[in-house]
Amino acid sequence: MESMPTQKRLTGSFTALDFQQVLLRRMADHNPDQVEDARHALGISLAQMREANKRWQAMLHSPHARGALARYRSVLGEPESRAPRRVGDLDCEAWLWPLPLWPDLRFEVLLAPNGGVWNEWLVRAPGAAPPRLTSLDDLTPWSCTVDEAATAFAPARPLEGTAPTRWGLAFTAPDGWGVRREVVAEFTWGLLQRTGVRE
């Protein structure tokens, strides 16, 4: 059984910088080189990133864990903005936080009417120019969000992710020669990580 000081170290004083490391840790499975560059930009070591992820998991699985919204507020502070959002038949409220690593994106938490967190991922910041997505060549890692890819290459079919923070989309997109291809796109925390073409 962990001592009280160790448990406090794992779950306390978690910062927005630590949270960005958690996002990167999940993305490293797909794009280790890009994550390495981002890690250096943040001035953090690989050991620090692993430790941040370990502490985040301890927060999630602690018997005294806070609710998801309270956890995000304690880590990221008050949201930059809050706005009503309708998703299908569900009326939600979108809370948005800036993250320095991705200045054109925001971390979005969607709250259901009962106050529960319905979804959490990266979206384009309000007022930021969306990417130009017209072909398979435009679908580079970190170039777009789930919603942007689904809109650009509609109709897109959602695919079950391999983890709670992962999503997939299946759609058709033209390649560099204009030939339409069946594409599977994989996203982590709502941000594109990689694409595959079905032959």
N, C-alpha and C positions, 0 to 999 in steps of 0.2 A: 504494500500500500504506500502511495506517495506521501511524503511529508507535506505539511501545510505550505511551507515556503516554496517547495517545488511546484505544487499545484497553483499557487498564486503567480509564480513566474510564467507558467504555461498559459494562463488564461487572462492575466491582467496586463494593462498598459499596451494594448494592441493598437497600432496606429494605421493611418491611411497608407503609409509606406509599406507596412507589413501586409496590408490587404492586397496591394498591387503585386506583391511577391507571391501571394496565394494564387492570384489569377495567372501569373506567369508560370507557376509550378504546374498548373493543369495544362497549359499550352505547350510546355516543353516536350511532351510526348510526341507532338506533331512537328514542331518547328524549333528544334534545340538551338540552331544557329541564331535565329531571330531573337529568341529568348535570351541567349547569351549577350547579344548586343544591347538589349533592353536592360538586362541586369547591370551591365557596365555603365549604362547611362544613369541608372539609379544609384550607382556607387555601392552596390551590395555584392557580397560573395555568395558562392553556391551554398556554402554552409548556412549563411544567414537566410537564404531563401528556403532551404529545407526546414530550418528551425521555425520560421514564420508559418509554414504550412503545418508543421507539427502542433504549434500552439493554436492555430485555427481549428484543427481537427479536435483538439482538446476542448476548445470552447463549444464546438458543436455537440460533442458527446458527453459533456459534463452532466452529472445528475442535477446540477443547479444551473443548467444552461438557460440563458435568456431567450425570449421569443426572437424570431428572425429580425423583425423590424427594430426592436430595442438593441439588438446586437449591431446592426448596421449604423444606427444612430450613435452608439457608443464609440464605434470605430471611425466613422466618417464625419460625425458631427451632424448638424442640421442640414437638410437637403438644400441645394441651390434653388430648386423650384419644386412646386407641387401643382399638379393639374389633373382634371378629370380625364379619363380615358375609357372608351368603350371598346371592348374586345368581344366580338360576336354578340351574344346576348348579355354579356356581363359588364356591369358598370364598375370601373376600377378607378383608383387614384394612382397616378404615376409620380413617384418621388425620384428626383435626379440629383446625382452627385458628380462633380468633376473629379477626374483623376489625372495628375500631371503627366503620366506616361503617355496618355492618349488625349491630347487637348481638344481634338475634334469629336470626341465621344463623351458620353456620360454613362455612369452606372445607374441603371434604372431598376427600381423595385416597384412592382405592381401590387397594390393592396386591394383585396376583395372587399365587398361591403361590410363584412364582419371584422375587418381589420387584419385578417390573415394575409401573409405574403403569398401571392399567387404565382409570381414569376420574378426572376432576378437575372439581369444580363446587361451587356453593353449595347447602347444604341447611339445613333448619330446625335450630336448636340443640336439643340434648337438653333436655327439660323446658320449652321455649318453647311457648306456645299456638299451634297451627296456625291459619291463617286460615279464616274461614267462607266456603266456596265452594259456592253453591247455584245461581247463575245467571250469565249472561253479564255482568251489571252488576258482579259481584264480581271479575272478571278485569281488574283495573287494573294498569298497569305496576309491577313490583317487588312485587306482592302475594303471589306464591306461587312455589314451586319446581316443577320438572318432576314430581317424585313426587307432590306435593300435588295438582296439576291432574289427573294421570293417575288418582289414587285418587278424587277428588271426582267426576269425570265419566267413570268407567269404563263401558264399555270404551273406551280411548283407543288410537289407532294411532300409533306413532312415525313421524316423517317425517325424511328426511335433511336435515341442516342445510347451510347454505351455506358454513360454515367449521368447523374442528375444535372451536371453542368454542361452537358454536350447535346447538340442537336444535329439533325441531318436534313438535307433537302435533296429531292430528285427532280430534275427538270431537263429540258433540252436547251442547248446553246450552240451557236455557230462557232466553228474553230477558225483559225487564221485564213483558211481557204473558203470560208463560207459554208462548209458542210456542217449540217446540224448533228450534234452528238448528244447521246444520253449521258448526263452528268450526275454524279453524286457528290455533293458538297458537305463537308464536315465543319462544324462550328463548336467552339469552346467559349463559354460565357457569352454567347451571342456573336462572337467575332470569327470570321472565316479563317480556317486553319489550312485546309487542303481540299483539292478536288480530285476526282477520279473519273475516267471516261469508260463507259461500258462499251466494249467492242461487240 
